[in-house]
Amino acid sequence: MKTLYLDCSMGAAGDMLTAALLELLPDQEKTAAELNGLGIPGVTYVCEAASKCGIGGTHVSVRVHGQEETEEMHDGGHDHEHNHEHHHDGGHDHGHHHHSGMHEIGHIVGELPVSERIRKDIMAVFGLIAEAESHVHGVPVTEIHFHEVGTMDAVADIAAVCVLMDRLAPDQVIVSPVHVGSGQVKCAHGILPVPAPATAYILKDAPIYGGEIRGELCTPTGAALLKYFASRFGAMPVMRASVIGYGMGKKDFPAANCVRALLGESGEMGDMVAELACNVDDMTPESVGYAMEVFFKAGALEVYTTPAGMKKSRPGVVLHVMCREDKKDEMAALMFKHTTTIGIRENSSKRYTLKRSVETVQTPFGEVRKKISTGYGVKKEKYEYEDLARIATQRGMAIREVLAALPRL
């Protein structure tokens, strides 16, 4: 299973995650140029080699209208990335700053030349941040606004990570317990404890710890990206890492200030399933077919029959029903109800599966769904049979002729 492991022993921020993921790809310069090609208004990504505690890696800075946001530009700053100050309209003096809400961010994201899936990822991450700020300030999400410069910086960080995650396409993302830092941080609202309230809210139910390092090691943006993409939090699994990336933070600490990303094949492969089987020789084919439909509707993973020679030389079938372990009792009850069997055998099996998704592509025949299966270093694509059959019927063609006219997979 293609596994991405993120070591957040020095926290995480959007720029650090961007740099770490960028290092996992073979052509970093080309990918960085593609990020700049996103056309985020006024934003430029600058990638530079960096070293922390003797370890070489990459530092990514985001410049808005040619200027990198610094702590001096606002009341305070995060240790790792620029201060994405979040406000609501409840009595704050916003002065000359323009503020963007989720609607304005949605408009910016809607203009990006990325897939709909990446747009949804970006907005979902922003949604986690807005939800946290809403909870912290006690106001509706619709009243949460982001500083103009901080907004473009956050859009840049979140968009970059979402694009890179889509490019890497891991089957699972495992995140280490997150070091959030300790002490206090200065922000627009005053002095706040570390982790900042929004960060603490986003990382609810995730393993976090403080440690001796003073400062804010995990930002709200970093926390939201980790929470959104993590399949789970925990220790590094047994895995064969094929490439390792180091995304460097800006500040220097006694420990190497970086996010480390490892991409490779995980030893945690396969899941356990129950396979229930029974022999029947006194059911009509129609009854067997109906029973199979019932099992599928009830959540069976697979249902199939194999021919068998039964007692007294009767021809019969062996009915196999595969399901998850927690559904085997329910499935056994259905088998007794909808078949003539008086006995069921159970075997536990470990199965290995590819990660499956469905995309809709435009073709000369209109929209056609395509099933994509990935994992274990392979990628398989296949047009959906139902769509092929529909086109063949509508146009009086053979399915092989429809396939020949579609873009080659």
C-alpha positions in Angstrom: 0.0 0.0 0.0 1.4 3.4 -1.0 1.9 5.1 2.3 2.8 8.7 3.2 4.1 9.2 6.7 4.5 12.7 8.1 6.9 13.2 11.0 5.6 16.3 12.9 8.0 16.1 15.8 8.6 19.8 15.3 5.0 20.7 14.5 3.7 21.6 11.1 2.9 24.7 9.0 1.6 25.1 5.5 5.0 26.2 4.0 6.8 23.3 5.7 4.3 20.7 4.5 4.6 22.2 1.0 8.4 21.9 1.0 8.4 18.4 2.4 5.9 17.1 -0.2 7.7 18.9 -3.0 10.9 17.0 -2.1 9.1 13.7 -2.7 8.5 14.5 -6.4 11.2 13.8 -9.0 11.3 17.2 -10.7 11.0 19.8 -8.0 11.8 22.8 -10.3 9.1 21.8 -12.8 6.5 21.2 -10.0 7.4 24.6 -8.3 6.8 26.2 -11.7 3.4 24.5 -11.9 2.5 25.9 -8.5 3.4 29.4 -9.7 1.3 28.7 -12.7 -1.8 28.3 -10.6 -2.2 32.1 -10.9 -3.2 32.8 -7.3 -3.6 36.6 -7.4 -0.3 38.3 -6.5 1.3 35.1 -5.1 4.7 33.8 -6.0 6.3 30.6 -4.5 10.0 30.7 -3.9 11.8 27.5 -3.2 15.3 27.5 -1.7 17.7 25.0 -0.3 17.9 25.2 3.5 19.7 23.4 6.3 18.7 22.7 9.9 21.0 21.1 12.4 23.1 19.9 9.5 20.2 18.3 7.6 19.6 19.6 4.1 16.1 20.2 2.8 13.9 22.8 1.1 12.3 26.0 2.4 9.3 27.4 0.6 8.3 31.0 1.1 5.2 32.6 -0.3 5.4 36.2 -1.5 2.3 38.3 -1.9 2.8 41.1 -4.4 6.5 40.6 -4.2 6.6 40.9 -0.4 6.9 38.1 2.1 4.7 38.7 5.1 6.7 39.1 8.3 5.8 39.2 12.0 6.4 43.0 12.0 3.6 43.5 9.5 1.0 42.5 12.2 0.8 42.2 15.9 2.6 38.9 16.0 3.5 35.9 14.0 3.6 32.1 14.0 7.0 30.5 14.4 6.8 28.6 11.1 4.6 30.6 8.7 3.0 34.0 8.3 0.4 35.1 10.7 -3.0 34.1 9.2 -5.0 36.4 11.5 -8.6 35.4 11.8 -11.3 37.8 12.8 -15.1 38.2 13.1 -17.2 41.3 12.7 -18.1 41.5 16.4 -16.7 45.0 17.1 -13.2 44.8 15.8 -11.7 47.8 14.2 -10.4 46.5 10.9 -9.0 49.8 9.8 -7.7 49.9 6.3 -7.4 46.1 5.9 -9.7 44.3 3.5 -11.0 41.0 4.9 -12.1 37.9 3.0 -14.8 35.5 4.2 -15.4 31.9 3.0 -17.4 33.3 0.0 -14.5 35.4 -1.3 -12.1 32.5 -0.7 -14.5 30.2 -2.7 -14.4 32.7 -5.6 -10.6 32.7 -5.6 -10.4 28.9 -5.4 -13.0 28.6 -8.1 -10.7 30.5 -10.5 -7.7 28.2 -10.0 -6.8 25.9 -12.9 -7.2 22.7 -10.9 -9.6 19.7 -10.8 -12.9 19.9 -9.0 -11.5 17.4 -6.5 -8.6 19.7 -5.6 -11.0 22.6 -5.2 -13.1 20.6 -2.8 -10.0 19.7 -0.8 -8.9 23.3 -0.5 -12.3 24.5 0.6 -12.6 21.6 3.1 -9.4 22.6 4.7 -10.5 26.3 4.9 -13.7 25.0 6.3 -11.9 23.3 9.2 -10.1 26.6 10.0 -13.3 28.7 9.8 -15.2 26.2 12.0 -12.4 26.4 14.6 -12.4 30.2 14.6 -16.2 30.2 14.8 -16.1 28.0 17.9 -13.3 30.0 19.5 -14.9 33.4 18.9 -18.5 32.2 19.5 -19.8 33.6 16.2 -21.3 32.0 13.1 -18.9 30.8 10.4 -20.4 33.4 8.0 -18.9 36.1 10.2 -15.4 34.7 10.2 -13.0 36.8 8.0 -9.4 36.5 7.1 -6.8 39.3 6.7 -6.2 40.2 3.0 -2.5 39.3 3.0 -2.9 36.4 5.3 -5.7 35.1 3.1 -3.6 34.9 0.0 -0.8 33.4 2.0 -3.1 30.7 3.4 -4.7 30.1 0.0 -1.2 29.6 -1.4 -0.1 27.2 1.3 -3.4 25.1 1.3 -3.6 25.0 -2.5 0.0 23.9 -2.8 -0.4 21.0 -0.3 -3.7 19.9 -1.9 -2.1 19.9 -5.4 0.9 18.0 -4.2 -1.2 15.5 -2.3 -3.2 14.9 -5.5 0.0 14.4 -7.4 1.5 11.9 -4.9 -1.9 10.1 -4.5 -1.0 8.0 -1.4 -3.3 5.2 -0.5 -3.0 6.3 3.2 -1.5 9.2 5.1 -0.3 8.5 8.6 0.7 11.4 10.8 2.9 11.2 13.9 1.7 12.7 17.2 2.0 16.4 16.7 4.5 18.6 18.7 2.6 21.8 19.2 5.2 23.7 21.3 4.6 25.5 24.6 4.4 28.9 26.1 2.4 31.8 24.6 2.0 33.5 21.2 1.2 37.1 20.4 -1.6 37.7 17.9 -4.2 40.3 17.0 -6.4 39.5 19.9 -3.6 39.6 22.5 -1.4 37.0 24.2 -2.7 33.5 23.7 -1.5 30.1 25.0 0.2 27.6 22.8 -1.3 25.8 21.0 -3.4 28.7 19.8 -7.1 28.0 20.5 -8.0 27.4 16.9 -5.1 24.9 16.5 -6.2 23.1 19.7 -9.8 22.9 18.4 -8.7 21.5 15.0 -6.5 18.9 16.6 -9.2 17.6 18.9 -9.0 13.8 19.2 -5.5 13.8 17.6 -2.4 13.0 19.7 -0.5 16.2 20.5 2.1 17.1 23.0 4.0 20.2 24.3 7.6 19.5 25.2 10.3 22.0 26.3 10.6 24.1 23.1 9.0 27.5 23.6 6.9 28.8 20.7 4.1 27.9 18.4 5.3 24.9 16.4 1.9 24.0 14.8 -0.2 26.7 13.1 -3.9 26.5 12.4 -3.2 26.0 8.7 -0.8 23.2 9.4 -3.2 21.6 11.8 -6.1 21.8 9.3 -4.0 20.2 6.6 -2.9 17.4 8.8 -6.4 16.8 10.1 -7.9 16.8 6.7 -5.5 14.5 4.9 -4.6 12.1 7.8 -6.0 8.6 7.4 -5.0 8.2 11.0 -2.5 9.5 13.6 0.1 7.2 15.1 3.6 5.8 15.1 5.5 5.1 11.8 4.2 1.9 10.3 6.4 -0.9 9.0 7.2 0.4 5.6 9.8 0.5 2.8 10.5 4.2 2.2 11.4 4.9 -1.4 11.9 8.7 -1.0 12.2 11.1 1.9 11.6 14.9 2.0 12.5 17.6 4.5 10.4 20.7 4.7 12.3 23.4 6.6 10.8 26.0 8.9 12.1 29.5 9.2 13.4 29.7 12.7 16.2 27.8 14.3 15.7 25.6 17.4 17.9 23.1 19.3 16.1 20.4 17.3 15.9 20.3 13.5 13.0 22.6 12.6 11.4 20.5 9.8 8.5 18.3 8.7 9.9 15.0 7.4 7.8 13.1 4.8 8.4 9.5 3.9 6.8 7.9 0.9 6.9 4.2 0.3 5.1 0.8 0.6 3.6 0.0 3.9 3.9 -3.3 5.6 0.4 -2.9 7.0 -1.4 -4.4 4.0 -4.7 -6.2 3.6 -7.7 -6.4 5.8 -9.5 -9.4 7.3 -12.8 -10.6 5.9 -15.1 -13.5 6.6 -16.1 -15.9 3.9 -19.3 -17.9 4.5 -20.2 -20.8 2.3 -23.0 -23.4 2.0 -23.9 -26.2 -0.4 -27.3 -26.3 -2.0 -28.8 -28.7 -4.6 -32.6 -28.0 -4.2 -32.9 -24.3 -5.2 -34.0 -23.0 -8.6 -31.5 -20.7 -10.4 -34.0 -17.8 -9.9 -34.0 -18.4 -6.1 -30.2 -18.4 -6.0 -30.1 -15.2 -8.1 -32.5 -13.5 -5.8 -30.6 -14.5 -2.7 -27.4 -13.1 -4.2 -29.1 -9.8 -4.7 -30.3 -9.8 -1.1 -26.7 -10.4 0.2 -25.2 -7.6 -1.9 -27.9 -5.1 -0.7 -27.1 -6.1 2.9 -23.4 -5.2 2.5 -21.7 -8.3 1.2 -18.3 -7.5 -0.4 -18.6 -10.4 -2.9 -21.1 -13.1 -3.6 -20.5 -15.9 -6.1 -21.3 -19.5 -6.9 -19.2 -22.5 -8.0 -20.6 -25.7 -9.4 -20.4 -28.8 -7.2 -21.4 -32.5 -7.3 -23.6 -33.3 -4.3 -24.8 -36.4 -2.6 -26.6 -39.0 -4.7 -24.9 -37.6 -7.8 -27.0 -34.4 -7.7 -25.6 -31.3 -9.4 -25.6 -28.3 -7.1 -23.7 -25.1 -6.3 -21.5 -23.8 -3.5 -22.7 -20.3 -2.5 -19.9 -18.0 -1.2 -20.6 -14.8 0.6 -17.7 -12.5 1.6 -18.3 -9.8 4.2 -16.5 -7.8 6.9 -16.0 -9.6 10.2 -18.6 -7.4 12.0 -21.4 -8.4 9.5 -20.9 -12.2 9.4 -23.7 -13.0 12.0 -26.2 -10.8 10.0 -25.1 -12.4 6.8 -25.4 -15.9 8.2 -28.9 -15.2 9.3 -29.8 -14.0 5.8 -28.3 -17.1 4.2 -30.4 -19.3 6.4 -33.5 -17.3 5.5 -33.0 -17.1 1.7 -31.5 -20.5 0.9 -32.4 -24.1 1.7 -29.1 -24.8 3.5 -29.1 -26.1 7.1 -25.3 -25.5 7.6 -22.8 -22.7 6.9 -19.0 -22.9 7.0 -16.9 -19.9 7.9 -13.3 -19.0 6.9 -11.4 -15.9 7.8 -9.2 -14.5 5.0 -6.9 -11.7 4.5 -7.6 -9.7 1.3 -5.5 -7.2 -0.6 -7.3 -4.6 -2.6 -6.4 -1.6 -4.7 -7.8 1.8 -3.8 -10.7 2.5 -6.2 -12.2 5.8 -7.4 -14.5 6.8 -10.3 -14.0 9.8 -12.5 -16.2 11.2 -15.3 -14.4 12.0 -18.6 -15.7 13.8 -21.7 -15.7 11.7 -24.8 -17.1 12.0 -28.4 -20.1 10.1 -27.0 -20.6 12.5 -24.0 -19.7 11.8 -20.4 -18.4 8.3 -19.6 -17.4 7.1 -16.1 -13.9 5.6 -15.6 -13.0 3.3 -12.7 -9.4 3.9 -11.5 -7.7 1.4 -9.2 -4.3 2.3 -7.6 -1.9 0.8 -5.1 1.1 -1.5 -4.7 2.9 0.5 -7.4 0.3 -0.1 -10.1 -2.5 1.9 -11.7 -5.4 0.3 -13.6 -8.1 2.2 -15.5 -11.3 0.8 -17.0 -14.5 2.3 -18.5 -17.7 1.5 -16.7 -19.5 -1.3 -18.5 -23.0 0.3 -17.9 -21.9 3.4 -19.8 -20.4 1.4 -22.6 -23.6 -0.7 -22.9 -25.7 2.5 -22.9 -23.7 4.0 -25.8 -23.7 0.8 -27.7 -27.5 0.5 -27.4 -28.1 4.1 -28.3 -25.9 4.1 -31.4 -26.4 0.5 -32.6 -22.7 -0.3 -32.1 -20.8 -3.3 -30.6 -19.1 -2.6 -27.3 -15.7 -3.3 -28.9 -16.5 -0.5 -31.4 -17.4 1.9 -28.6 -14.1 1.1 -26.9 -12.1 1.6 -30.0 -13.6 5.1 -30.5 -12.9 6.1 -26.8 -9.6 7.6 -25.7 -7.2 4.8 -25.0 -6.6 4.0 -21.4 
